[in-house]
């Protein structure tokens, strides 16, 4: 289980750190970075599984990175 995620300079997040429990609920106003946390986790998962290099989807947050 992931216990903590730290995100820096990703999408709308300049510097964010979140402690995770077995059940963590994300609530907040629009534009506060809730979806960016999840996209960072998806990016990490894809990088670790070797799937990120060919990504061309329009919702991909790192187009042109690779």
N, C-alpha and C positions, 0 to 999 in steps of 0.2 A: 504494500500500500504506500502511496505517496503521502508523506506527512506535511510537507511544506513546499510551496512553489514560490519562486522569486522571479519576477519578470522585470526587465529593464529595457527601455526604449523599444517597445513593441506596440505597434498600432497606437492606441490612445494612452497606453501605460508608460509613464516615464520611469517610475520606480515603484513596484508593488511587491508586497510579501504577504502571503496568505497561509496561515496554519490550517491544515485540513484534518478533520475528524472523520470517523466512519460515515457520519451524515453531516454534510456542510451545505447550507442553503445560502445562495447568493441573491440578495435583494438590494435594490437601489434605483435611483432615477436613471432615465435613458441617458446614454452617453457616459456612464460612470465606469465602464470597463468590464462589466460582467462577461460579455461575449468574448472580449479580448483574452480573458483568462482561459476560457475553454479553447479558443483558437490556438493559444500558446501551447496548451496540452496536446492538441491534435498535431501541431507542428513537431513537437518533441517526439511524439509517438511515430510519426512518419519518418523523421530523421533517423530514429533508432532502428526502424524496420527497413531502411533503405528505400523508401517509397517516395521521397520528396523531390528528387531531382527532375522528374518529368512532369511535375504538376503544372497544368495550364488553366485550371479552372478560374473563372472570373471572381470567385469568392476567396481565392487563395491569397492570404495576406502578404506573401513574400514574392510576388511575381518579379522576375528579373534578378532574384538573389543568386540563383545558381547559374 
